[in-house]
Every structure is written in C-alpha cells, then in structure tokens.
C-alpha cells in the first residue's frame, strides 16, 4: 500500500515535470509568432483609427482618435526599444 502511494506520487511528479517541459517548449516556439500577430493587430487598429479620424474631421472625436494613435505608436516604439 505504501509502495503504491509512492509509485503514484512519482508518476504524478513525472507527469507534472513533463507538462512543464511541454509548456516551456510551447512558449519558446509560439512567443515570437505571437509578437508578429500583435504587430498585425496593431496595424489593423491604427488603420481603423485613421479611417475613423478621416470620417470625423470636424468633430472632437478626431482629436480623440489622434491621441489614441499617438498612444499606440508610443507603446509600440517603447516596446521595440526594450
């Protein structure tokens, strides 16, 4: 009975270790891909904001959209510097 519990604990530790190795491998492979996806999403957001700003030329929303664009560019460039 005690040996069976030890065996179960050893199997549990091994499965946790293998799971962590698999998670580390997934992170190692997919983080660079995720950065490219975020770049594409940022470009999409910027083009959408530019389109909205051109539609709202004479309202206060154009100023808000331009501030959002400035914030996005600042965030992207500060992230690239690090």
PyMOL Python script that loads the backbone (N, CA, C, O; Angstrom):
from pymol import cmd

cmd.read_pdbstr("""\
ATOM      1  N   UNK A   1       0.822  -1.191   0.000  1.00  0.00           N
ATOM      2  CA  UNK A   1       0.000   0.000   0.000  1.00  0.00           C
ATOM      3  C   UNK A   1       0.871   1.261   0.000  1.00  0.00           C
ATOM      4  O   UNK A   1       0.609   2.195  -0.759  1.00  0.00           O
ATOM      5  N   UNK A   2       1.898   1.291   0.843  1.00  0.00           N
ATOM      6  CA  UNK A   2       2.790   2.448   0.910  1.00  0.00           C
ATOM      7  C   UNK A   2       3.593   2.553  -0.381  1.00  0.00           C
ATOM      8  O   UNK A   2       3.809   3.649  -0.898  1.00  0.00           O
ATOM      9  N   UNK A   3       4.033   1.411  -0.897  1.00  0.00           N
ATOM     10  CA  UNK A   3       4.782   1.425  -2.159  1.00  0.00           C
ATOM     11  C   UNK A   3       3.901   1.910  -3.312  1.00  0.00           C
ATOM     12  O   UNK A   3       4.377   2.594  -4.218  1.00  0.00           O
ATOM     13  N   UNK A   4       2.640   1.560  -3.273  1.00  0.00           N
ATOM     14  CA  UNK A   4       1.714   2.000  -4.312  1.00  0.00           C
ATOM     15  C   UNK A   4       1.515   3.518  -4.257  1.00  0.00           C
ATOM     16  O   UNK A   4       1.432   4.175  -5.295  1.00  0.00           O
ATOM     17  N   UNK A   5       1.438   4.070  -3.046  1.00  0.00           N
ATOM     18  CA  UNK A   5       1.309   5.522  -2.897  1.00  0.00           C
ATOM     19  C   UNK A   5       2.572   6.234  -3.386  1.00  0.00           C
ATOM     20  O   UNK A   5       2.496   7.280  -4.029  1.00  0.00           O
ATOM     21  N   UNK A   6       3.737   5.652  -3.072  1.00  0.00           N
ATOM     22  CA  UNK A   6       4.992   6.237  -3.547  1.00  0.00           C
ATOM     23  C   UNK A   6       5.049   6.215  -5.069  1.00  0.00           C
ATOM     24  O   UNK A   6       5.480   7.178  -5.704  1.00  0.00           O
ATOM     25  N   UNK A   7       4.605   5.096  -5.642  1.00  0.00           N
ATOM     26  CA  UNK A   7       4.612   4.973  -7.096  1.00  0.00           C
ATOM     27  C   UNK A   7       3.674   6.001  -7.724  1.00  0.00           C
ATOM     28  O   UNK A   7       4.008   6.601  -8.746  1.00  0.00           O
ATOM     29  N   UNK A   8       2.498   6.210  -7.119  1.00  0.00           N
ATOM     30  CA  UNK A   8       1.554   7.203  -7.629  1.00  0.00           C
ATOM     31  C   UNK A   8       2.132   8.612  -7.530  1.00  0.00           C
ATOM     32  O   UNK A   8       1.955   9.423  -8.438  1.00  0.00           O
ATOM     33  N   UNK A   9       2.826   8.903  -6.422  1.00  0.00           N
ATOM     34  CA  UNK A   9       3.440  10.220  -6.260  1.00  0.00           C
ATOM     35  C   UNK A   9       4.547  10.435  -7.290  1.00  0.00           C
ATOM     36  O   UNK A   9       4.674  11.520  -7.858  1.00  0.00           O
ATOM     37  N   UNK A  10       5.342   9.402  -7.525  1.00  0.00           N
ATOM     38  CA  UNK A  10       6.418   9.513  -8.519  1.00  0.00           C
ATOM     39  C   UNK A  10       5.828   9.746  -9.907  1.00  0.00           C
ATOM     40  O   UNK A  10       6.331  10.579 -10.661  1.00  0.00           O
ATOM     41  N   UNK A  11       4.769   9.020 -10.249  1.00  0.00           N
ATOM     42  CA  UNK A  11       4.128   9.213 -11.549  1.00  0.00           C
ATOM     43  C   UNK A  11       3.534  10.609 -11.666  1.00  0.00           C
ATOM     44  O   UNK A  11       3.583  11.217 -12.736  1.00  0.00           O
ATOM     45  N   UNK A  12       2.971  11.125 -10.571  1.00  0.00           N
ATOM     46  CA  UNK A  12       2.395  12.462 -10.593  1.00  0.00           C
ATOM     47  C   UNK A  12       3.485  13.517 -10.795  1.00  0.00           C
ATOM     48  O   UNK A  12       3.302  14.457 -11.569  1.00  0.00           O
ATOM     49  N   UNK A  13       4.611  13.366 -10.105  1.00  0.00           N
ATOM     50  CA  UNK A  13       5.717  14.311 -10.255  1.00  0.00           C
ATOM     51  C   UNK A  13       6.276  14.250 -11.676  1.00  0.00           C
ATOM     52  O   UNK A  13       6.600  15.281 -12.264  1.00  0.00           O
ATOM     53  N   UNK A  14       6.387  13.039 -12.224  1.00  0.00           N
ATOM     54  CA  UNK A  14       6.877  12.905 -13.597  1.00  0.00           C
ATOM     55  C   UNK A  14       5.927  13.561 -14.595  1.00  0.00           C
ATOM     56  O   UNK A  14       6.370  14.218 -15.536  1.00  0.00           O
ATOM     57  N   UNK A  15       4.631  13.387 -14.392  1.00  0.00           N
ATOM     58  CA  UNK A  15       3.678  13.992 -15.329  1.00  0.00           C
ATOM     59  C   UNK A  15       3.680  15.515 -15.206  1.00  0.00           C
ATOM     60  O   UNK A  15       3.532  16.210 -16.211  1.00  0.00           O
ATOM     61  N   UNK A  16       3.844  16.041 -13.999  1.00  0.00           N
ATOM     62  CA  UNK A  16       3.947  17.493 -13.823  1.00  0.00           C
ATOM     63  C   UNK A  16       5.208  18.009 -14.499  1.00  0.00           C
ATOM     64  O   UNK A  16       5.171  19.041 -15.170  1.00  0.00           O
ATOM     65  N   UNK A  17       6.316  17.309 -14.332  1.00  0.00           N
ATOM     66  CA  UNK A  17       7.576  17.726 -14.946  1.00  0.00           C
ATOM     67  C   UNK A  17       7.468  17.719 -16.468  1.00  0.00           C
ATOM     68  O   UNK A  17       7.906  18.661 -17.128  1.00  0.00           O
ATOM     69  N   UNK A  18       6.884  16.653 -17.024  1.00  0.00           N
ATOM     70  CA  UNK A  18       6.715  16.586 -18.480  1.00  0.00           C
ATOM     71  C   UNK A  18       5.759  17.669 -18.978  1.00  0.00           C
ATOM     72  O   UNK A  18       5.960  18.239 -20.050  1.00  0.00           O
ATOM     73  N   UNK A  19       4.723  17.946 -18.194  1.00  0.00           N
ATOM     74  CA  UNK A  19       3.804  19.019 -18.566  1.00  0.00           C
ATOM     75  C   UNK A  19       4.490  20.369 -18.587  1.00  0.00           C
ATOM     76  O   UNK A  19       4.255  21.172 -19.490  1.00  0.00           O
ATOM     77  N   UNK A  20       5.341  20.629 -17.596  1.00  0.00           N
ATOM     78  CA  UNK A  20       6.078  21.892 -17.562  1.00  0.00           C
ATOM     79  C   UNK A  20       7.079  21.984 -18.709  1.00  0.00           C
ATOM     80  O   UNK A  20       7.274  23.059 -19.277  1.00  0.00           O
ATOM     81  N   UNK A  21       7.712  20.867 -19.052  1.00  0.00           N
ATOM     82  CA  UNK A  21       8.610  20.867 -20.210  1.00  0.00           C
ATOM     83  C   UNK A  21       7.846  21.177 -21.498  1.00  0.00           C
ATOM     84  O   UNK A  21       8.310  21.953 -22.334  1.00  0.00           O
ATOM     85  N   UNK A  22       6.680  20.567 -21.646  1.00  0.00           N
ATOM     86  CA  UNK A  22       5.856  20.834 -22.824  1.00  0.00           C
ATOM     87  C   UNK A  22       5.397  22.280 -22.875  1.00  0.00           C
ATOM     88  O   UNK A  22       5.386  22.892 -23.943  1.00  0.00           O
ATOM     89  N   UNK A  23       5.018  22.833 -21.728  1.00  0.00           N
ATOM     90  CA  UNK A  23       4.607  24.234 -21.671  1.00  0.00           C
ATOM     91  C   UNK A  23       5.764  25.157 -22.022  1.00  0.00           C
ATOM     92  O   UNK A  23       5.584  26.144 -22.736  1.00  0.00           O
ATOM     93  N   UNK A  24       6.947  24.837 -21.522  1.00  0.00           N
ATOM     94  CA  UNK A  24       8.127  25.638 -21.861  1.00  0.00           C
ATOM     95  C   UNK A  24       8.435  25.588 -23.348  1.00  0.00           C
ATOM     96  O   UNK A  24       8.805  26.602 -23.939  1.00  0.00           O
ATOM     97  N   UNK A  25       8.287  24.428 -23.952  1.00  0.00           N
ATOM     98  CA  UNK A  25       8.519  24.290 -25.391  1.00  0.00           C
ATOM     99  C   UNK A  25       7.497  25.084 -26.196  1.00  0.00           C
ATOM    100  O   UNK A  25       7.845  25.739 -27.178  1.00  0.00           O
ATOM    101  N   UNK A  26       6.250  25.024 -25.782  1.00  0.00           N
ATOM    102  CA  UNK A  26       5.203  25.787 -26.471  1.00  0.00           C
ATOM    103  C   UNK A  26       5.480  27.280 -26.373  1.00  0.00           C
ATOM    104  O   UNK A  26       5.352  28.004 -27.361  1.00  0.00           O
ATOM    105  N   UNK A  27       5.859  27.742 -25.188  1.00  0.00           N
ATOM    106  CA  UNK A  27       6.166  29.165 -25.009  1.00  0.00           C
ATOM    107  C   UNK A  27       7.364  29.553 -25.857  1.00  0.00           C
ATOM    108  O   UNK A  27       7.362  30.611 -26.485  1.00  0.00           O
ATOM    109  N   UNK A  28       8.387  28.707 -25.881  1.00  0.00           N
ATOM    110  CA  UNK A  28       9.598  29.000 -26.658  1.00  0.00           C
ATOM    111  C   UNK A  28       9.285  29.130 -28.148  1.00  0.00           C
ATOM    112  O   UNK A  28       9.877  29.964 -28.833  1.00  0.00           O
ATOM    113  N   UNK A  29       8.370  28.320 -28.648  1.00  0.00           N
ATOM    114  CA  UNK A  29       8.051  28.330 -30.075  1.00  0.00           C
ATOM    115  C   UNK A  29       7.059  29.440 -30.421  1.00  0.00           C
ATOM    116  O   UNK A  29       7.241  30.138 -31.419  1.00  0.00           O
ATOM    117  N   UNK A  30       6.014  29.611 -29.612  1.00  0.00           N
ATOM    118  CA  UNK A  30       4.906  30.463 -30.031  1.00  0.00           C
ATOM    119  C   UNK A  30       5.010  31.919 -29.612  1.00  0.00           C
ATOM    120  O   UNK A  30       4.255  32.740 -30.133  1.00  0.00           O
ATOM    121  N   UNK A  31       5.906  32.286 -28.697  1.00  0.00           N
ATOM    122  CA  UNK A  31       6.024  33.697 -28.314  1.00  0.00           C
ATOM    123  C   UNK A  31       6.486  34.558 -29.491  1.00  0.00           C
ATOM    124  O   UNK A  31       5.901  35.621 -29.698  1.00  0.00           O
ATOM    125  N   UNK A  32       7.503  34.167 -30.281  1.00  0.00           N
ATOM    126  CA  UNK A  32       7.843  35.000 -31.443  1.00  0.00           C
ATOM    127  C   UNK A  32       6.692  35.109 -32.451  1.00  0.00           C
ATOM    128  O   UNK A  32       6.493  36.163 -33.055  1.00  0.00           O
ATOM    129  N   UNK A  33       5.944  34.030 -32.630  1.00  0.00           N
ATOM    130  CA  UNK A  33       4.795  34.073 -33.530  1.00  0.00           C
ATOM    131  C   UNK A  33       3.743  35.023 -32.973  1.00  0.00           C
ATOM    132  O   UNK A  33       3.104  35.759 -33.726  1.00  0.00           O
ATOM    133  N   UNK A  34       3.561  35.009 -31.655  1.00  0.00           N
ATOM    134  CA  UNK A  34       2.586  35.884 -31.011  1.00  0.00           C
ATOM    135  C   UNK A  34       2.958  37.348 -31.202  1.00  0.00           C
ATOM    136  O   UNK A  34       2.075  38.192 -31.350  1.00  0.00           O
ATOM    137  N   UNK A  35       4.262  37.665 -31.202  1.00  0.00           N
ATOM    138  CA  UNK A  35       4.688  39.045 -31.426  1.00  0.00           C
ATOM    139  C   UNK A  35       4.287  39.507 -32.819  1.00  0.00           C
ATOM    140  O   UNK A  35       3.854  40.647 -32.985  1.00  0.00           O
ATOM    141  N   UNK A  36       4.422  38.646 -33.825  1.00  0.00           N
ATOM    142  CA  UNK A  36       4.008  39.021 -35.175  1.00  0.00           C
ATOM    143  C   UNK A  36       2.495  39.215 -35.255  1.00  0.00           C
ATOM    144  O   UNK A  36       2.020  40.114 -35.949  1.00  0.00           O
ATOM    145  N   UNK A  37       1.744  38.382 -34.552  1.00  0.00           N
ATOM    146  CA  UNK A  37       0.285  38.534 -34.532  1.00  0.00           C
ATOM    147  C   UNK A  37      -0.088  39.869 -33.894  1.00  0.00           C
ATOM    148  O   UNK A  37      -0.999  40.549 -34.366  1.00  0.00           O
ATOM    149  N   UNK A  38       0.608  40.246 -32.828  1.00  0.00           N
ATOM    150  CA  UNK A  38       0.330  41.523 -32.178  1.00  0.00           C
ATOM    151  C   UNK A  38       0.693  42.688 -33.087  1.00  0.00           C
ATOM    152  O   UNK A  38       0.011  43.713 -33.068  1.00  0.00           O
ATOM    153  N   UNK A  39       1.750  42.558 -33.881  1.00  0.00           N
ATOM    154  CA  UNK A  39       2.089  43.608 -34.849  1.00  0.00           C
ATOM    155  C   UNK A  39       0.976  43.776 -35.878  1.00  0.00           C
ATOM    156  O   UNK A  39       0.603  44.900 -36.213  1.00  0.00           O
ATOM    157  N   UNK A  40       0.451  42.673 -36.374  1.00  0.00           N
ATOM    158  CA  UNK A  40      -0.635  42.735 -37.353  1.00  0.00           C
ATOM    159  C   UNK A  40      -1.877  43.365 -36.727  1.00  0.00           C
ATOM    160  O   UNK A  40      -2.562  44.164 -37.366  1.00  0.00           O
ATOM    161  N   UNK A  41      -2.165  43.001 -35.473  1.00  0.00           N
ATOM    162  CA  UNK A  41      -3.319  43.584 -34.785  1.00  0.00           C
ATOM    163  C   UNK A  41      -3.129  45.081 -34.570  1.00  0.00           C
ATOM    164  O   UNK A  41      -4.082  45.850 -34.696  1.00  0.00           O
ATOM    165  N   UNK A  42      -1.907  45.503 -34.244  1.00  0.00           N
ATOM    166  CA  UNK A  42      -1.639  46.932 -34.049  1.00  0.00           C
ATOM    167  C   UNK A  42      -1.809  47.695 -35.354  1.00  0.00           C
ATOM    168  O   UNK A  42      -2.355  48.798 -35.357  1.00  0.00           O
ATOM    169  N   UNK A  43      -1.351  47.128 -36.454  1.00  0.00           N
ATOM    170  CA  UNK A  43      -1.527  47.786 -37.755  1.00  0.00           C
ATOM    171  C   UNK A  43      -3.013  47.900 -38.090  1.00  0.00           C
ATOM    172  O   UNK A  43      -3.457  48.931 -38.596  1.00  0.00           O
ATOM    173  N   UNK A  44      -3.772  46.862 -37.816  1.00  0.00           N
ATOM    174  CA  UNK A  44      -5.212  46.907 -38.057  1.00  0.00           C
ATOM    175  C   UNK A  44      -5.897  47.962 -37.210  1.00  0.00           C
ATOM    176  O   UNK A  44      -6.779  48.671 -37.694  1.00  0.00           O
ATOM    177  N   UNK A  45      -5.500  48.073 -35.954  1.00  0.00           N
ATOM    178  CA  UNK A  45      -6.083  49.083 -35.072  1.00  0.00           C
ATOM    179  C   UNK A  45      -5.732  50.486 -35.537  1.00  0.00           C
ATOM    180  O   UNK A  45      -6.581  51.377 -35.522  1.00  0.00           O
ATOM    181  N   UNK A  46      -4.493  50.687 -35.946  1.00  0.00           N
ATOM    182  CA  UNK A  46      -4.063  52.009 -36.411  1.00  0.00           C
ATOM    183  C   UNK A  46      -4.812  52.407 -37.679  1.00  0.00           C
ATOM    184  O   UNK A  46      -5.259  53.548 -37.797  1.00  0.00           O
ATOM    185  N   UNK A  47      -4.956  51.491 -38.619  1.00  0.00           N
ATOM    186  CA  UNK A  47      -5.674  51.840 -39.850  1.00  0.00           C
ATOM    187  C   UNK A  47      -7.145  52.118 -39.567  1.00  0.00           C
ATOM    188  O   UNK A  47      -7.740  52.997 -40.191  1.00  0.00           O
ATOM    189  N   UNK A  48      -7.734  51.383 -38.638  1.00  0.00           N
ATOM    190  CA  UNK A  48      -9.125  51.651 -38.265  1.00  0.00           C
ATOM    191  C   UNK A  48      -9.259  53.030 -37.638  1.00  0.00           C
ATOM    192  O   UNK A  48     -10.194  53.766 -37.952  1.00  0.00           O
ATOM    193  N   UNK A  49      -8.333  53.383 -36.755  1.00  0.00           N
ATOM    194  CA  UNK A  49      -8.395  54.702 -36.131  1.00  0.00           C
ATOM    195  C   UNK A  49      -8.165  55.818 -37.144  1.00  0.00           C
ATOM    196  O   UNK A  49      -8.798  56.870 -37.064  1.00  0.00           O
ATOM    197  N   UNK A  50      -7.263  55.591 -38.096  1.00  0.00           N
ATOM    198  CA  UNK A  50      -7.061  56.594 -39.153  1.00  0.00           C
ATOM    199  C   UNK A  50      -8.327  56.777 -39.987  1.00  0.00           C
ATOM    200  O   UNK A  50      -8.696  57.902 -40.322  1.00  0.00           O
ATOM    201  N   UNK A  51      -8.981  55.686 -40.315  1.00  0.00           N
ATOM    202  CA  UNK A  51     -10.223  55.757 -41.083  1.00  0.00           C
ATOM    203  C   UNK A  51     -11.297  56.510 -40.306  1.00  0.00           C
ATOM    204  O   UNK A  51     -11.990  57.361 -40.863  1.00  0.00           O
ATOM    205  N   UNK A  52     -11.435  56.195 -39.013  1.00  0.00           N
ATOM    206  CA  UNK A  52     -12.423  56.884 -38.178  1.00  0.00           C
ATOM    207  C   UNK A  52     -12.103  58.368 -38.068  1.00  0.00           C
ATOM    208  O   UNK A  52     -13.005  59.206 -38.098  1.00  0.00           O
ATOM    209  N   UNK A  53     -10.810  58.697 -37.939  1.00  0.00           N
ATOM    210  CA  UNK A  53     -10.420  60.105 -37.811  1.00  0.00           C
ATOM    211  C   UNK A  53     -10.724  60.874 -39.090  1.00  0.00           C
ATOM    212  O   UNK A  53     -11.092  62.047 -39.024  1.00  0.00           O
ATOM    213  N   UNK A  54     -10.580  60.240 -40.255  1.00  0.00           N
ATOM    214  CA  UNK A  54     -10.903  60.944 -41.502  1.00  0.00           C
ATOM    215  C   UNK A  54     -12.405  61.122 -41.666  1.00  0.00           C
ATOM    216  O   UNK A  54     -12.847  62.082 -42.297  1.00  0.00           O
ATOM    217  N   UNK A  55     -13.193  60.213 -41.110  1.00  0.00           N
ATOM    218  CA  UNK A  55     -14.644  60.372 -41.176  1.00  0.00           C
ATOM    219  C   UNK A  55     -15.133  61.479 -40.249  1.00  0.00           C
ATOM    220  O   UNK A  55     -16.114  62.159 -40.551  1.00  0.00           O
ATOM    221  N   UNK A  56     -14.452  61.660 -39.126  1.00  0.00           N
ATOM    222  CA  UNK A  56     -14.866  62.632 -38.110  1.00  0.00           C
ATOM    223  C   UNK A  56     -13.991  63.878 -38.173  1.00  0.00           C
ATOM    224  O   UNK A  56     -13.411  64.268 -37.159  1.00  0.00           O
ATOM    225  N   UNK A  57     -13.883  64.506 -39.324  1.00  0.00           N
ATOM    226  CA  UNK A  57     -12.946  65.618 -39.499  1.00  0.00           C
ATOM    227  C   UNK A  57     -13.263  66.808 -38.604  1.00  0.00           C
ATOM    228  O   UNK A  57     -12.350  67.375 -38.004  1.00  0.00           O
ATOM    229  N   UNK A  58     -14.504  67.196 -38.499  1.00  0.00           N
ATOM    230  CA  UNK A  58     -14.848  68.456 -37.850  1.00  0.00           C
ATOM    231  C   UNK A  58     -15.485  68.255 -36.481  1.00  0.00           C
ATOM    232  O   UNK A  58     -16.238  69.112 -36.018  1.00  0.00           O
ATOM    233  N   UNK A  59     -15.196  67.153 -35.841  1.00  0.00           N
ATOM    234  CA  UNK A  59     -15.745  66.927 -34.503  1.00  0.00           C
ATOM    235  C   UNK A  59     -14.601  66.715 -33.526  1.00  0.00           C
ATOM    236  O   UNK A  59     -13.439  66.629 -33.923  1.00  0.00           O
ATOM    237  N   UNK A  60     -14.934  66.634 -32.268  1.00  0.00           N
ATOM    238  CA  UNK A  60     -13.918  66.410 -31.243  1.00  0.00           C
ATOM    239  C   UNK A  60     -13.393  64.986 -31.245  1.00  0.00           C
ATOM    240  O   UNK A  60     -12.356  64.704 -30.645  1.00  0.00           O
ATOM    241  N   UNK A  61     -14.100  64.090 -31.915  1.00  0.00           N
ATOM    242  CA  UNK A  61     -13.662  62.694 -31.940  1.00  0.00           C
ATOM    243  C   UNK A  61     -12.365  62.524 -32.724  1.00  0.00           C
ATOM    244  O   UNK A  61     -11.575  61.628 -32.425  1.00  0.00           O
ATOM    245  N   UNK A  62     -12.138  63.367 -33.717  1.00  0.00           N
ATOM    246  CA  UNK A  62     -10.896  63.272 -34.492  1.00  0.00           C
ATOM    247  C   UNK A  62      -9.692  63.510 -33.587  1.00  0.00           C
ATOM    248  O   UNK A  62      -8.661  62.851 -33.727  1.00  0.00           O
ATOM    249  N   UNK A  63      -9.827  64.455 -32.660  1.00  0.00           N
ATOM    250  CA  UNK A  63      -8.749  64.715 -31.706  1.00  0.00           C
ATOM    251  C   UNK A  63      -8.533  63.503 -30.802  1.00  0.00           C
ATOM    252  O   UNK A  63      -7.395  63.134 -30.510  1.00  0.00           O
ATOM    253  N   UNK A  64      -9.618  62.894 -30.367  1.00  0.00           N
ATOM    254  CA  UNK A  64      -9.520  61.694 -29.532  1.00  0.00           C
ATOM    255  C   UNK A  64      -8.839  60.558 -30.291  1.00  0.00           C
ATOM    256  O   UNK A  64      -7.986  59.863 -29.738  1.00  0.00           O
ATOM    257  N   UNK A  65      -9.213  60.370 -31.550  1.00  0.00           N
ATOM    258  CA  UNK A  65      -8.592  59.317 -32.352  1.00  0.00           C
ATOM    259  C   UNK A  65      -7.107  59.579 -32.568  1.00  0.00           C
ATOM    260  O   UNK A  65      -6.300  58.649 -32.550  1.00  0.00           O
ATOM    261  N   UNK A  66      -6.747  60.843 -32.771  1.00  0.00           N
ATOM    262  CA  UNK A  66      -5.323  61.153 -32.955  1.00  0.00           C
ATOM    263  C   UNK A  66      -4.542  60.921 -31.667  1.00  0.00           C
ATOM    264  O   UNK A  66      -3.392  60.484 -31.715  1.00  0.00           O
ATOM    265  N   UNK A  67      -5.151  61.207 -30.515  1.00  0.00           N
ATOM    266  CA  UNK A  67      -4.479  60.906 -29.242  1.00  0.00           C
ATOM    267  C   UNK A  67      -4.303  59.405 -29.052  1.00  0.00           C
ATOM    268  O   UNK A  67      -3.263  58.957 -28.571  1.00  0.00           O
ATOM    269  N   UNK A  68      -5.310  58.630 -29.427  1.00  0.00           N
ATOM    270  CA  UNK A  68      -5.194  57.173 -29.338  1.00  0.00           C
ATOM    271  C   UNK A  68      -4.096  56.652 -30.256  1.00  0.00           C
ATOM    272  O   UNK A  68      -3.339  55.758 -29.877  1.00  0.00           O
ATOM    273  N   UNK A  69      -4.007  57.208 -31.463  1.00  0.00           N
ATOM    274  CA  UNK A  69      -2.938  56.814 -32.384  1.00  0.00           C
ATOM    275  C   UNK A  69      -1.568  57.125 -31.803  1.00  0.00           C
ATOM    276  O   UNK A  69      -0.653  56.304 -31.880  1.00  0.00           O
ATOM    277  N   UNK A  70      -1.428  58.307 -31.223  1.00  0.00           N
ATOM    278  CA  UNK A  70      -0.158  58.688 -30.610  1.00  0.00           C
ATOM    279  C   UNK A  70       0.199  57.737 -29.474  1.00  0.00           C
ATOM    280  O   UNK A  70       1.354  57.329 -29.345  1.00  0.00           O
ATOM    281  N   UNK A  71      -0.776  57.385 -28.658  1.00  0.00           N
ATOM    282  CA  UNK A  71      -0.531  56.449 -27.557  1.00  0.00           C
ATOM    283  C   UNK A  71      -0.101  55.084 -28.085  1.00  0.00           C
ATOM    284  O   UNK A  71       0.816  54.471 -27.538  1.00  0.00           O
ATOM    285  N   UNK A  72      -0.747  54.606 -29.134  1.00  0.00           N
ATOM    286  CA  UNK A  72      -0.391  53.301 -29.706  1.00  0.00           C
ATOM    287  C   UNK A  72       1.027  53.319 -30.257  1.00  0.00           C
ATOM    288  O   UNK A  72       1.795  52.383 -30.032  1.00  0.00           O
ATOM    289  N   UNK A  73       1.379  54.386 -30.981  1.00  0.00           N
ATOM    290  CA  UNK A  73       2.736  54.471 -31.527  1.00  0.00           C
ATOM    291  C   UNK A  73       3.780  54.539 -30.419  1.00  0.00           C
ATOM    292  O   UNK A  73       4.843  53.926 -30.524  1.00  0.00           O
ATOM    293  N   UNK A  74       3.481  55.283 -29.357  1.00  0.00           N
ATOM    294  CA  UNK A  74       4.422  55.363 -28.231  1.00  0.00           C
ATOM    295  C   UNK A  74       4.598  53.990 -27.598  1.00  0.00           C
ATOM    296  O   UNK A  74       5.720  53.585 -27.295  1.00  0.00           O
ATOM    297  N   UNK A  75       3.502  53.274 -27.397  1.00  0.00           N
ATOM    298  CA  UNK A  75       3.594  51.939 -26.794  1.00  0.00           C
ATOM    299  C   UNK A  75       4.372  50.973 -27.677  1.00  0.00           C
ATOM    300  O   UNK A  75       5.174  50.183 -27.178  1.00  0.00           O
ATOM    301  N   UNK A  76       4.142  51.029 -28.982  1.00  0.00           N
ATOM    302  CA  UNK A  76       4.848  50.121 -29.894  1.00  0.00           C
ATOM    303  C   UNK A  76       6.339  50.417 -29.897  1.00  0.00           C
ATOM    304  O   UNK A  76       7.155  49.499 -29.809  1.00  0.00           O
ATOM    305  N   UNK A  77       6.701  51.696 -29.999  1.00  0.00           N
ATOM    306  CA  UNK A  77       8.120  52.030 -30.090  1.00  0.00           C
ATOM    307  C   UNK A  77       8.854  51.805 -28.771  1.00  0.00           C
ATOM    308  O   UNK A  77      10.019  51.407 -28.783  1.00  0.00           O
ATOM    309  N   UNK A  78       8.198  52.051 -27.630  1.00  0.00           N
ATOM    310  CA  UNK A  78       8.873  51.769 -26.358  1.00  0.00           C
ATOM    311  C   UNK A  78       9.032  50.273 -26.156  1.00  0.00           C
ATOM    312  O   UNK A  78      10.006  49.833 -25.545  1.00  0.00           O
ATOM    313  N   UNK A  79       8.091  49.484 -26.656  1.00  0.00           N
ATOM    314  CA  UNK A  79       8.224  48.031 -26.559  1.00  0.00           C
ATOM    315  C   UNK A  79       9.365  47.539 -27.440  1.00  0.00           C
ATOM    316  O   UNK A  79      10.086  46.616 -27.062  1.00  0.00           O
ATOM    317  N   UNK A  80       9.534  48.147 -28.608  1.00  0.00           N
ATOM    318  CA  UNK A  80      10.602  47.737 -29.519  1.00  0.00           C
ATOM    319  C   UNK A  80      11.980  48.111 -28.987  1.00  0.00           C
ATOM    320  O   UNK A  80      12.962  47.431 -29.283  1.00  0.00           O
ATOM    321  N   UNK A  81      12.064  49.182 -28.207  1.00  0.00           N
ATOM    322  CA  UNK A  81      13.357  49.619 -27.682  1.00  0.00           C
ATOM    323  C   UNK A  81      13.889  48.656 -26.621  1.00  0.00           C
ATOM    324  O   UNK A  81      15.102  48.530 -26.449  1.00  0.00           O
ATOM    325  N   UNK A  82      12.994  47.982 -25.918  1.00  0.00           N
ATOM    326  CA  UNK A  82      13.433  47.088 -24.826  1.00  0.00           C
ATOM    327  C   UNK A  82      13.881  45.780 -25.323  1.00  0.00           C
ATOM    328  O   UNK A  82      14.278  44.923 -24.533  1.00  0.00           O
TER     329      UNK A  82
END
""", "prot")
cmd.dss("prot")
cmd.show_as("cartoon", "prot")
cmd.util.cbc("prot")
cmd.orient("prot")
